[in-house]
Amino acid sequence: MDTECRVAVEGDVLAPLAQRMGLTLDAAGGAELILRHVDGALALCGDQKRYGKPLVVDFVSGRAAHRRRFGGGRGQLIARACGLGGGVTPSVVDATAGLGRDAFVLASLGARVLMIERVAVIHALLEDALIRARNDAETADIVQRLALAHGDATRHLAALVADSGVAPQVVHLDPMFPHREKSALVKKEMRLFRLLAGDDDDAPRLLEAALDVATHRVVVKRPRKAPPIAGPAPRHVIEGKTSRYDLYVHRSLA
């Protein structure tokens, strides 16, 4: 889905970013979304009645800070699903990085994580968040374990991983799930994200690519009642209140 034509960049200071992303440099063209600096952070802004507050990726404060301090450590579902236990800390590729929340949790627990994001605008927000987190005493060490790549993991996962130098024991996937208009997923932030990313119609192909790359397991995050991705059946399932993790295991991490 080519939605980035709806995005413009505000201000000459962001001209290099606009050139790199192929975006226009002002809002006069009627772009639905604007990238601008807000309180020192890169933000994606739109009509607040429709999309809510400006979208910023933040690894330093807010939700990320709370989860870092009180999230439950390696007892969290994602940590268990990705095999962070029993003294094991695998290398992880988050092939659908999104806003980086899952990747940051894994990195805060000691894992080295390669984030792959295909939407250039979201990649820019992640890039900005990493820069800010490197300058904060509480997160600088954590983000040293995070790497970021721009590309479509569905089509180029093996090449993106090879370019990064990572040997992924675990590949984590959180493909965008098609939803009904009355679904709880239709929050303002999610609506904005979907405008850019669309649904992941190629999820079976993405799973196949991940299974080819992961040396030990593929972990797929799904809504709790959603069907598994079409293809091989997961070997294990870890279920929470609203979501679950389907595990496709090649061999043990222990």
matplotlib code that plots the C-alpha trace (Angstrom):
import matplotlib.pyplot as plt

x = [0.0, 1.5, 0.2, 3.3, 2.2, -0.2, 2.7, 4.5, 7.5, 7.4, 10.4, 13.8, 15.6, 13.9, 14.9, 17.5, 14.9, 12.3, 14.8, 15.8, 12.1, 10.9, 8.4, 7.3, 8.7, 5.5, 1.9, 0.5, -0.1, -3.0, -1.1, -3.2, -0.2, 2.7, 6.1, 7.4, 9.4, 7.3, 9.0, 12.3, 11.0, 10.0, 6.2, 3.7, 0.7, -2.8, -6.3, -6.5, -10.2, -9.5, -6.0, -5.5, -2.3, 0.9, 2.5, 6.0, 8.1, 9.6, 11.9, 12.8, 9.6, 5.9, 4.7, 8.2, 9.6, 6.8, 7.1, 10.9, 10.5, 7.3, 6.6, 7.5, 11.0, 11.5, 8.1, 6.4, 4.7, 6.9, 10.1, 8.8, 7.8, 11.1, 13.0, 14.5, 14.8, 17.0, 20.1, 19.4, 19.3, 18.9, 19.5, 16.2, 15.0, 11.8, 10.7, 7.6, 9.0, 6.1, 6.6, 9.4, 7.7, 8.3, 11.8, 12.6, 11.2, 13.4, 16.5, 15.8, 16.0, 19.4, 18.6, 20.2, 17.4, 17.4, 14.2, 13.0, 10.4, 9.1, 7.2, 9.7, 7.7, 7.6, 11.3, 12.0, 10.2, 12.1, 15.4, 14.6, 13.6, 16.9, 18.9, 17.1, 17.4, 21.2, 21.4, 19.5, 21.4, 18.7, 18.3, 21.7, 22.9, 19.6, 19.4, 23.0, 21.4, 18.9, 19.7, 17.3, 16.9, 14.5, 13.0, 10.1, 10.8, 8.1, 10.3, 13.8, 14.2, 17.2, 19.0, 18.2, 19.4, 22.6, 23.4, 23.0, 25.4, 22.9, 22.5, 18.9, 18.1, 14.5, 12.4, 9.5, 6.4, 3.5, 1.7, -1.2, -4.4, -7.4, -10.2, -13.9, -14.8, -16.3, -13.1, -11.3, -8.2, -9.7, -8.1, -7.0, -3.3, -4.0, -6.0, -3.1, -0.7, -3.0, -3.3, 0.5, 1.0, -2.3, -3.0, -0.4, -2.0, 1.2, 1.5, 1.8, 4.7, 6.3, 6.0, 7.7, 10.5, 11.0, 11.1, 13.8, 15.9, 15.4, 17.9, 15.8, 12.2, 9.7, 7.3, 4.1, 2.0, -1.8, -5.0, -6.1, -9.1, -7.6, -6.7, -3.1, -1.4, -2.1, 0.7, 2.4, 0.7, 2.5, 4.1, 3.3, 1.0, 1.4, -1.8, -2.6, -5.8, -6.0, -3.2, -1.2, 2.1, 2.3, 5.6, 7.2, 10.2, 13.1, 15.1, 15.6, 17.3, 18.7]
y = [0.0, 3.3, 5.6, 7.7, 10.1, 11.4, 12.5, 15.8, 17.1, 20.5, 22.8, 23.1, 21.5, 18.2, 18.6, 15.8, 13.5, 14.5, 13.9, 10.5, 9.4, 11.0, 13.3, 16.9, 19.6, 21.4, 21.0, 23.3, 20.4, 19.1, 16.1, 14.2, 13.7, 15.9, 15.0, 17.8, 18.3, 18.5, 19.2, 18.0, 14.7, 13.8, 13.4, 12.3, 14.7, 14.6, 15.7, 15.1, 14.3, 11.5, 10.4, 11.6, 13.1, 13.3, 9.9, 9.8, 6.8, 7.2, 4.7, 7.0, 8.0, 7.2, 3.6, 2.4, 3.6, 2.2, -1.2, -1.2, -0.6, -2.6, -4.8, -8.1, -8.8, -12.2, -13.4, -11.3, -13.3, -11.9, -12.8, -16.4, -16.8, -15.6, -17.9, -15.5, -17.8, -20.3, -18.2, -18.0, -14.7, -15.3, -12.9, -11.7, -10.2, -8.3, -8.4, -6.2, -3.6, -1.1, 1.3, -0.7, -1.5, -5.3, -4.9, -2.4, -4.8, -7.6, -5.3, -4.1, -7.7, -8.2, -9.4, -8.1, -7.2, -6.2, -4.1, -4.2, -1.7, -1.4, 1.9, 4.7, 7.2, 4.7, 3.9, 7.6, 7.8, 4.8, 6.3, 9.5, 7.6, 5.7, 8.9, 10.4, 7.2, 7.1, 10.5, 9.3, 7.7, 5.2, 3.9, 4.4, 0.9, -0.7, 0.9, -0.2, -3.6, -2.4, -2.1, -0.8, -1.7, -0.3, -2.9, -5.3, -8.5, -10.3, -10.1, -9.4, -10.8, -13.0, -10.1, -7.7, -10.1, -10.9, -7.1, -6.6, -9.4, -10.8, -14.6, -14.7, -17.5, -16.1, -14.2, -12.3, -11.4, -9.2, -8.8, -6.4, -8.3, -7.4, -6.0, -5.1, -1.5, -2.2, -4.0, -2.8, -2.3, 0.8, 3.2, 6.6, 5.6, 2.3, 4.1, 6.3, 3.4, 1.4, 4.4, 4.0, 0.3, -1.3, -4.9, -7.6, -9.6, -11.5, -12.9, -16.5, -15.5, -13.6, -16.6, -18.8, -16.3, -16.2, -20.0, -20.0, -17.5, -18.3, -20.9, -21.9, -20.5, -18.1, -16.4, -14.9, -12.5, -12.8, -11.5, -14.2, -15.5, -15.0, -18.1, -18.9, -17.7, -20.0, -22.6, -25.0, -25.4, -23.8, -26.3, -24.4, -21.6, -19.1, -17.3, -14.1, -12.1, -10.3, -11.8, -15.0, -16.2, -19.0, -20.7, -22.5, -24.4, -25.7, -26.7, -25.9, -22.7, -24.3]
z = [0.0, -1.1, 1.6, 2.1, -0.7, 2.0, 4.2, 3.9, 5.9, 7.6, 7.8, 6.1, 9.0, 7.9, 4.2, 4.3, 5.8, 3.1, 0.4, 1.7, 2.1, -1.2, 0.6, -0.1, 2.1, 3.2, 4.1, 1.5, -0.9, 1.3, 2.8, 5.3, 7.6, 8.5, 9.9, 12.2, 15.3, 18.5, 21.8, 20.5, 18.9, 15.4, 15.3, 12.8, 13.0, 11.5, 12.4, 16.1, 16.0, 13.6, 14.6, 18.2, 19.5, 17.3, 16.9, 18.5, 19.2, 22.7, 24.4, 27.3, 29.1, 29.2, 28.4, 27.7, 31.0, 33.0, 31.3, 31.8, 35.5, 36.3, 33.3, 34.9, 33.5, 31.9, 33.2, 30.4, 27.7, 25.0, 26.9, 27.5, 23.9, 22.6, 24.9, 27.4, 30.4, 32.1, 31.5, 27.7, 25.9, 22.2, 19.3, 17.9, 14.6, 15.0, 11.3, 11.8, 14.1, 14.1, 16.9, 18.4, 21.7, 21.7, 20.4, 23.2, 25.9, 24.6, 24.5, 28.0, 29.1, 27.5, 24.0, 20.8, 18.5, 14.8, 14.0, 10.5, 9.4, 5.8, 6.1, 5.7, 7.9, 10.8, 10.2, 10.6, 13.9, 15.2, 14.0, 15.9, 19.0, 19.0, 18.7, 21.7, 23.8, 23.2, 24.9, 28.0, 30.9, 31.7, 28.1, 26.5, 27.3, 26.2, 22.8, 22.1, 21.7, 19.1, 15.4, 12.7, 9.1, 6.5, 4.1, 3.4, 5.4, 3.4, 0.3, 1.5, 5.0, 4.3, 2.6, 5.4, 8.0, 6.0, 5.6, 9.4, 10.4, 12.8, 13.1, 14.3, 16.7, 17.0, 14.5, 16.0, 13.9, 14.7, 11.4, 11.2, 11.6, 9.4, 11.6, 11.6, 12.0, 15.4, 16.6, 19.7, 17.5, 15.9, 18.3, 17.0, 17.1, 15.4, 12.8, 12.0, 11.9, 9.6, 7.2, 6.6, 6.9, 5.8, 6.6, 6.2, 3.4, 2.8, 6.4, 5.2, 2.9, 5.8, 8.1, 5.4, 5.1, 8.9, 9.1, 6.5, 8.5, 12.2, 13.5, 16.5, 16.5, 15.0, 17.3, 16.0, 18.0, 17.3, 18.8, 21.3, 19.3, 15.8, 13.7, 13.2, 10.0, 7.1, 6.8, 9.1, 12.5, 15.5, 17.9, 21.1, 22.1, 25.0, 25.7, 27.5, 28.2, 24.8, 22.7, 22.3, 20.9, 18.3, 18.5, 15.5, 16.8, 14.9, 17.9, 21.6, 22.7, 25.9]

ax = plt.figure().add_subplot(projection="3d")
ax.plot(x, y, z, "-o")
ax.set_aspect("equal")
plt.show()
